[in-house]
Amino acid sequence: MRRFLAFLFFLSTFSGFCQDEHEPKVGLVLSGGGAKGLAHIGVLKILEEEGIKIDYIGGTSMGAIIGGLYASGYTANELDSIFNQTNFDILIQDDIPRRAKTFYEKEDSEKYAITLPFDNFDISFPTGLFKGQNIYNLMSRLTMHVSDVNDFSELQIPFFCVAANVETGEEVILDSGSLAKAISASGAIPTILSPIKVDDQLLTDGGVANNYPVEELKRRGAEIIIGVDVQDTLVKRDKLRSVFEIMSQISNFRTIGDMKEKIPMTDIYIKPNISPFSVMSFEDGRAIIDSGKVAALRKLPQIKDLADRTEGNFERKRVKKIDTFNISDLTLEGNNTYPRAYVQGKLKLDYDEPYNFEDLNIGINNLSATGNFDRINYQLIPKDEEDNYILAMQIEESENKMLLRLGLHYDELYKSGALVNLTRKSLLFTNDVASVDLIVGDNLRYNFNYYLDKGFYWSVGLNSRYNTFEKYINLNNIRKLEGNDEPASVAELEVDFEDFTNQIYVETLFQQVFSIGAGLEHKYLKFSSTSFNDLNNQNNQLIFDNSHYASAFGYLKYDSYDSKYFPTKGVSFNGDFHVYLYSSDFNDNFAEFSIAKGAIGYAVTPFTNFSTRVSTETGFKIGNDGTEVLDFFLGGYGNDFINNIKPFYGYDFLSLSGDSYIQALFEFDYQVARKNHIIASANIANVEDRLYTTGNWFSWPDYTGYALGYGLETFMGPMEVKYTYSPEVGDSYWFFSLGFWF
């Protein structure tokens, strides 16, 4: 009996000892809050410093992104570095690098302010302002080292995140599948980012259903809960000044109500002071991270007490850095319309060739730039131990085949114009595009394009346009340039210009930025004017040309500029050669002639926010001197002028003319604030007939001009105002433009 009692005493003592030595399972819950969720990184830094071992992580929205990456093996300092180097404007807005677009796609994206689905001639709206493709690309790259992990409980720290089912409003727990896809779905902010399909469910930001999933952590066995709450609090009515702020307040009613029950379930509740920030305050990332550290330090006694109860000598595996890899196979899902060869061609995928993430991102961007896909999901799945991977892609083809696009523009030559565009994809073939622009305003114009895109094979295009404008030319200024100070008997000319052009062409691409093409062209030109005689007030109508022309042409283009209107880096080259073979010959003096022209530009940013641009261009006529309507006309400021009309600072439009010219432009662009530019410019030129025959092209420039301007990038396109001056004329001009040029 004594032995039995002694045995019971031993068991009770051992049981008490074990109970005292029990190491509690620690769960970390991270709430959503957009940019405010960067405070989670600051909290993680303190937890790491104090040696807190995390056994489970659950998160929503930005909490899912931070938590998922941390669970996959990144340290808090590594996360700090990653997000510090991330441009969130580019990340959220699906800003596709310009070099990833074909020349047709470049022109398409730099013309329209608004694009709306228009299938069956019914206007609809996209499911989000942005698709979130760049966010997914980043998450896929950062989680490549765990791309073979399908069960999130097998990550270094078991993990789950919460999304919301768009159809039912119910919460969806994501704890398996693609980690990149799961955390991207949890962070798909409603109205800003499009929902994501996961296992036949359409999912959006988990904050809609459960922004602080503490109860799920407890169900999974977490005994001690550390919670980081970066949700908004309710604000006073004087702070509710917009519809967006009111809607945000209303959406916070439920989450704030839920927290009354969830805070008591949290053992260490950390609430950073994020009131000065919004869900989009990514530019304040450093301050937000610091706010997380400050909030965690306030709970330091509790954190230290927990550290004493947990194992402090645990080690985490470092994330394997993968620089280059081989893709040995491609699997595709969802490509019902676009064939495998089309996708592989856009990816520029060669099997068993060294690849890196930049190569892969370029390929994904090439696909995204077509606008044919709503989303491109992919995983790099390890195939063997030799860094060979299978590229597994799930493609969601866009159901929108017809688009309505709108734009507005004003400049000093064409005056005001409103652009209405109708675009139809897959009209006759899978990969073709038909587009028609109608511009109404001071000058009626239209532009029709049909393009059959065969990628790096020979593509076929058709183009038809009608262009017209009127311009008053001050003849007294022209006489000053000729050295004649006597007033002209005819003071002004009103020039009327009409152009109707039709082209058929073929072209091919190399590396997206290089294009070569050739084709045939029909052109109808009418060039007339009305002279205003100051002496007797009589008006006289003159017709300089009213002819049809037929020509063959070829061109060579290279364009690696990062922006059309305010480039900071890259090179641009454009060469064109036309042979005019036929004319209806209004002036009865036609003979075959050719026009050659070329332009090259270079942009570089030697210092932060300070860019320099240098460009030079030339053109000349070979043959018949009688046809002057296609001569070169210089003056004014603008983009995308037709035929041989060229901008030149210091002079009004069409002030300088000749059958040949050479010009250089120097620009210094200082970005004083985001999307705000102060630009100083200088240009020089020689313009005259037979410039290269006489050798005057190599002489001191006859014409110079200078400009100082301000430019602002807006959703409608650039807004620019420029003051220009030329010492030869001794006169100045102001030029103003608003919106994309078309």
Long-range contacts (C-beta under 8 A, 24 or more apart in sequence): 23-309, 23-310, 23-311, 24-223, 24-224, 24-306, 24-309, 24-310, 25-55, 25-56, 25-221, 25-222, 25-223, 25-224, 26-52, 26-53, 26-54, 26-55, 26-56, 26-222, 26-223, 26-224, 26-225, 26-226, 26-306, 26-310, 27-54, 27-55, 27-56, 27-57, 27-58, 27-214, 27-217, 27-218, 27-220, 27-222, 27-223, 27-224, 27-225, 27-226, 28-54, 28-56, 28-57, 28-58, 28-67, 28-217, 28-225, 28-226, 28-227, 28-228, 29-57, 29-58, 29-59, 29-63, 29-212, 29-213, 29-214, 29-217, 29-225, 29-226, 29-227, 29-228, 29-266, 30-57, 30-58, 30-59, 30-60, 30-62, 30-63, 30-64, 30-66, 30-67, 30-228, 31-59, 31-60, 31-61, 31-63, 31-207, 31-211, 31-212, 31-227, 31-228, 31-229, 31-230, 31-231, 32-59, 32-60, 32-61, 32-62, 32-63, 32-64, 32-186, 32-187, 32-205, 32-206, 32-207, 32-211, 32-230, 32-231, 33-61, 33-62, 33-63, 33-207, 33-230, 33-231, 33-232, 33-274, 33-279, 34-61, 34-62, 34-189, 34-278, 34-279, 34-280, 34-281, 35-62, 35-88, 35-277, 35-278, 35-279, 35-280, 35-281, 35-282, 35-284, 35-285, 35-288, 36-62, 36-230, 36-272, 36-274, 36-277, 36-278, 36-279, 36-281, 36-288, 37-61, 37-62, 37-63, 37-65, 37-66, 37-230, 38-62, 38-66, 38-83, 38-282, 38-285, 38-288, 38-289, 38-292, 39-228, 39-230, 39-272, 39-274, 39-288, 39-289, 39-291, 39-292, 39-295, 40-66, 40-67, 40-228, 40-230, 40-292, 41-66, 41-76, 41-79, 41-80, 41-83, 41-289, 41-292, 42-272, 42-288, 42-289, 42-290, 42-291, 42-292, 42-293, 42-294, 42-295, 42-296, 43-228, 43-270, 43-272, 43-292, 43-293, 43-295, 43-296, 44-70, 44-76, 44-79, 44-292, 45-76, 45-77, 45-80, 45-292, 45-293, 45-296, 46-293, 46-296, 46-297, 46-300, 46-303, 47-76, 47-226, 47-296, 47-303, 48-75, 48-76, 50-300, 50-303, 50-304, 50-307, 51-307, 51-310, 51-312, 51-313, 52-226, 52-303, 52-306, 52-307, 52-310, 53-310, 53-311, 53-312, 53-314, 54-157, 54-226, 55-157, 55-158, 55-222, 56-157, 56-158, 56-159, 56-217, 56-220, 56-221, 56-222, 57-157, 57-158, 57-159, 57-160, 58-159, 58-160, 58-161, 58-162, 58-213, 58-214, 58-216, 58-217, 58-220, 59-159, 59-161, 59-162, 59-186, 59-213, 60-161, 60-162, 60-186, 60-205, 60-206, 60-207, 60-210, 60-211, 60-212, 60-213, 61-186, 61-187, 61-189, 61-205, 61-206, 61-207, 61-211, 62-187, 62-230, 63-161, 63-228, 63-230, 64-161, 64-162, 64-182, 64-183, 64-186, 64-187, 64-206, 65-139, 65-183, 65-186, 65-187, 67-159, 67-161, 68-143, 68-159, 68-161, 68-179, 68-182, 68-183, 69-142, 69-143, 69-183, 70-157, 71-152, 71-155, 71-156, 71-157, 71-158, 71-159, 72-142, 72-143, 72-145, 72-146, 72-155, 72-156, 72-159, 72-179, 72-319, 73-145, 73-146, 73-155, 73-156, 73-316, 73-317, 73-318, 73-319, 74-142, 74-319, 75-316, 78-319, 80-289, 82-142, 83-285, 84-285, 84-286, 86-138, 88-282, 88-283, 89-282, 90-134, 91-134, 91-135, 91-138, 92-130, 92-132, 92-134, 92-135, 92-192, 92-193, 93-130, 93-134, 94-130, 94-131, 94-132, 94-133, 94-134, 94-368, 95-134, 96-365, 96-368, 96-369, 97-362, 97-365, 97-562, 98-561, 98-562, 98-563, 98-564, 99-362, 99-512, 99-513, 99-560, 99-562, 99-570, 100-362, 100-365, 100-366, 100-368, 100-369, 100-512, 101-369, 101-512, 102-369, 102-453, 102-509, 102-512, 102-515, 103-507, 103-509, 103-515, 103-557, 103-559, 104-433, 104-449, 104-451, 104-453, 104-461, 105-369, 105-370, 105-371, 106-559, 106-564, 108-435, 109-369, 110-564, 110-565, 110-717, 110-740, 111-405, 111-407, 111-419, 111-421, 111-437, 111-740, 111-741, 111-742, 112-405, 112-406, 112-407, 112-419, 112-421, 112-740, 113-406, 113-407, 113-408, 113-715, 113-716, 113-717, 113-739, 113-740, 114-405, 114-406, 114-407, 115-403, 115-404, 115-405, 116-403, 116-404, 116-405, 116-406, 117-400, 117-402, 117-403, 117-404, 118-400, 118-402, 118-403, 118-404, 118-422, 119-399, 119-400, 119-401, 119-402, 120-402, 121-402, 123-404, 126-194, 127-194, 127-195, 128-188, 128-190, 128-191, 128-192, 128-193, 128-194, 128-195, 129-191, 129-192, 129-193, 130-192, 130-193, 130-194, 131-193, 131-194, 131-368, 131-374, 131-375, 132-184, 132-188, 132-193, 132-194, 132-196, 132-375, 133-364, 133-368, 133-375, 133-376, 135-184, 135-187, 135-193, 136-180, 136-181, 136-184, 136-375, 136-376, 136-377, 137-361, 137-364, 139-179, 139-180, 139-183, 139-184, 140-180, 140-378, 140-379, 140-380, 141-357, 141-361, 142-180, 143-179, 143-180, 144-322, 144-380, 145-319, 145-320, 145-322, 146-179, 147-178, 147-179, 147-379, 147-380, 147-381, 147-382, 148-381, 148-382, 149-179, 150-176, 150-177, 151-175, 151-176, 152-176, 152-179, 152-182, 155-179, 156-316, 156-317, 158-220, 160-213, 160-216, 160-220, 161-186, 161-206, 162-186, 162-206, 162-209, 162-210, 162-211, 162-213, 162-216, 163-188, 163-196, 163-198, 163-203, 163-204, 163-205, 163-206, 163-209, 164-203, 164-204, 164-205, 164-206, 164-207, 164-208, 164-209, 164-210, 165-201, 165-202, 165-203, 165-209, 166-195, 166-202, 166-203, 166-204, 167-201, 167-202, 169-208, 169-209, 170-209, 171-206, 171-209, 171-210, 171-213, 172-198, 172-201, 172-203, 172-206, 172-209, 173-213, 173-216, 174-198, 178-377, 178-379, 180-377, 180-379, 181-377, 189-279, 194-374, 194-375, 196-375, 197-375, 197-396, 207-255, 208-251, 210-258, 211-255, 211-258, 212-255, 212-258, 212-259, 212-262, 214-262, 214-265, 214-266, 215-262, 215-265, 218-265, 224-267, 224-268, 224-306, 225-265, 225-266, 225-267, 225-268, 226-266, 226-267, 226-268, 226-270, 226-306, 227-262, 227-263, 227-266, 227-268, 227-269, 227-270, 228-270, 228-272, 228-292, 228-295, 229-259, 229-263, 229-269, 229-270, 229-271, 230-272, 230-274, 231-255, 231-256, 231-259, 232-256, 233-275, 267-302, 268-299, 268-302, 268-303, 268-306, 269-299, 270-295, 270-296, 270-298, 270-299, 271-295, 322-387, 323-356, 324-354, 324-355, 324-356, 324-387, 325-354, 325-355, 325-356, 325-380, 325-387, 325-388, 325-389, 326-351, 326-352, 326-353, 326-354, 326-355, 326-386, 326-387, 326-388, 326-389, 327-351, 327-352, 327-353, 327-355, 327-380, 327-388, 327-389, 327-390, 327-391, 328-352, 328-383, 328-388, 328-389, 328-390, 329-383, 329-390, 329-391, 330-390, 330-391, 330-393, 331-390, 331-391, 331-392, 331-393, 332-393, 332-395, 333-393, 333-394, 333-395, 334-394, 334-395, 334-396, 334-397, 335-395, 335-397, 336-397, 337-372, 337-397, 337-426, 337-430, 338-372, 338-395, 338-397, 338-430, 338-431, 339-430, 342-430, 342-431, 342-455, 343-367, 343-393, 343-395, 345-455, 345-456, 346-370, 346-455, 349-391, 352-388, 366-512, 370-453, 371-398, 371-425, 372-397, 372-398, 372-425, 372-431, 373-397, 373-398, 374-398, 374-399, 401-425, 401-426, 407-716, 407-717, 407-739, 407-740, 407-742, 408-716, 408-738, 408-739, 409-717, 409-737, 409-738, 409-739, 409-740, 409-741, 409-742, 410-736, 410-737, 410-738, 410-739, 411-638, 411-735, 411-736, 411-737, 411-738, 411-741, 412-636, 412-637, 412-638, 412-653, 412-735, 412-736, 412-737, 413-469, 413-471, 413-636, 413-638, 413-641, 413-653, 414-441, 414-442, 414-443, 414-445, 414-469, 415-441, 415-442, 415-443, 416-441, 416-442, 417-441, 417-442, 417-443, 417-445, 417-742, 419-742, 437-742, 439-742, 443-467, 443-468, 443-469, 443-470, 444-468, 447-742, 455-509, 456-508, 456-509, 456-510, 457-508, 458-506, 458-507, 458-508, 459-506, 459-507, 459-508, 459-509, 460-504, 460-505, 460-506, 461-503, 461-504, 461-505, 461-506, 461-507, 461-519, 462-502, 462-503, 462-504, 463-501, 463-502, 463-503, 463-505, 464-501, 464-502, 464-503, 465-499, 465-500, 465-501, 465-642, 466-498, 466-499, 466-500, 467-497, 467-498, 467-499, 467-500, 467-501, 467-642, 468-496, 468-497, 468-498, 468-499, 469-497, 470-494, 470-495, 470-496, 470-497, 471-495, 471-497, 471-653, 471-654, 473-652, 473-653, 473-654, 473-655, 474-652, 477-652, 477-655, 477-729, 477-731, 478-655, 480-728, 480-729, 480-730, 481-655, 481-656, 481-703, 481-728, 481-729, 487-534, 489-533, 489-534, 489-535, 490-531, 490-532, 490-533, 490-534, 491-532, 491-533, 491-534, 492-531, 492-532, 493-529, 493-530, 493-531, 493-532, 494-529, 494-530, 494-531, 494-532, 495-527, 495-528, 495-529, 495-654, 496-526, 496-527, 496-528, 496-529, 496-530, 497-526, 497-527, 498-524, 498-525, 498-526, 498-527, 499-523, 499-524, 499-525, 499-642, 499-643, 500-524, 500-525, 501-642, 503-553, 505-553, 513-558, 513-559, 513-560, 514-557, 514-558, 515-555, 515-556, 515-557, 515-558, 516-554, 516-555, 516-556, 516-557, 517-554, 517-555, 518-552, 518-553, 518-554, 518-555, 519-552, 519-553, 519-554, 520-550, 520-551, 520-552, 520-553, 521-549, 521-550, 521-551, 521-552, 521-553, 521-578, 522-548, 522-549, 522-550, 523-548, 523-549, 523-550, 523-551, 524-548, 524-549, 525-549, 525-629, 525-630, 527-629, 543-586, 544-628, 544-629, 545-586, 545-587, 545-627, 545-628, 545-629, 546-586, 547-583, 547-584, 547-585, 547-586, 547-587, 547-590, 547-629, 548-582, 548-583, 548-584, 549-580, 549-582, 549-583, 549-584, 549-630, 550-580, 550-581, 550-582, 550-583, 551-578, 551-579, 551-580, 551-581, 552-578, 552-579, 552-581, 553-577, 553-578, 553-579, 561-601, 561-603, 562-603, 564-639, 565-639, 565-711, 565-713, 565-717, 565-718, 566-611, 566-669, 566-677, 566-711, 566-713, 566-718, 567-601, 567-603, 567-611, 567-613, 568-603, 568-604, 568-605, 568-611, 568-669, 569-603, 569-604, 569-605, 569-611, 570-602, 570-603, 571-600, 571-601, 571-602, 571-603, 572-599, 572-600, 572-601, 572-602, 572-615, 573-598, 573-599, 573-600, 573-601, 574-598, 574-599, 574-600, 575-599, 580-627, 580-630, 583-627, 587-626, 587-627, 589-624, 589-626, 589-627, 590-624, 590-626, 590-627, 591-623, 591-624, 591-626, 592-623, 592-624, 593-621, 593-622, 593-623, 593-624, 593-627, 594-621, 594-622, 594-623, 595-619, 595-620, 595-621, 595-622, 595-630, 595-644, 596-620, 596-622, 597-632, 597-644, 609-670, 609-671, 609-672, 610-668, 610-669, 610-670, 610-671, 611-668, 611-669, 611-670, 611-671, 612-666, 612-667, 612-668, 612-669, 613-665, 613-666, 613-667, 613-669, 614-664, 614-665, 614-666, 614-667, 615-664, 615-665, 616-662, 616-663, 616-664, 616-665, 617-646, 617-662, 617-663, 618-660, 618-661, 618-662, 618-663, 618-697, 619-644, 619-660, 619-661, 620-659, 620-660, 620-661, 620-691, 620-692, 621-659, 621-660, 625-659, 625-689, 628-657, 628-659, 631-657, 631-658, 631-659, 632-657, 632-658, 632-659, 632-660, 632-661, 632-687, 633-657, 634-661, 634-663, 634-685, 634-687, 634-703, 636-733, 636-735, 637-707, 637-720, 637-722, 637-724, 637-735, 637-737, 638-735, 638-737, 638-741, 639-741, 640-741, 640-742, 648-683, 648-685, 648-703, 648-705, 649-681, 649-682, 649-683, 649-705, 649-706, 649-707, 649-722, 649-724, 649-726, 650-683, 650-703, 650-704, 650-705, 650-706, 650-707, 650-724, 650-725, 650-726, 650-728, 650-729, 650-733, 651-703, 651-705, 651-724, 651-726, 651-729, 651-733, 652-733, 656-685, 656-687, 656-703, 657-687, 658-687, 658-688, 658-689, 658-691, 659-689, 659-690, 659-691, 660-687, 660-688, 660-689, 660-690, 660-691, 660-692, 660-697, 661-685, 661-686, 661-687, 661-688, 661-691, 662-686, 662-691, 662-697, 663-687, 675-712, 675-713, 675-714, 676-710, 676-711, 676-712, 676-713, 677-710, 677-711, 677-712, 677-713, 678-708, 678-709, 678-710, 679-707, 679-708, 679-709, 679-710, 679-711, 679-722, 680-706, 680-707, 680-708, 681-706, 681-707, 681-708, 681-709, 681-722, 682-706, 682-707, 702-728, 703-728, 704-728, 716-740, 717-741
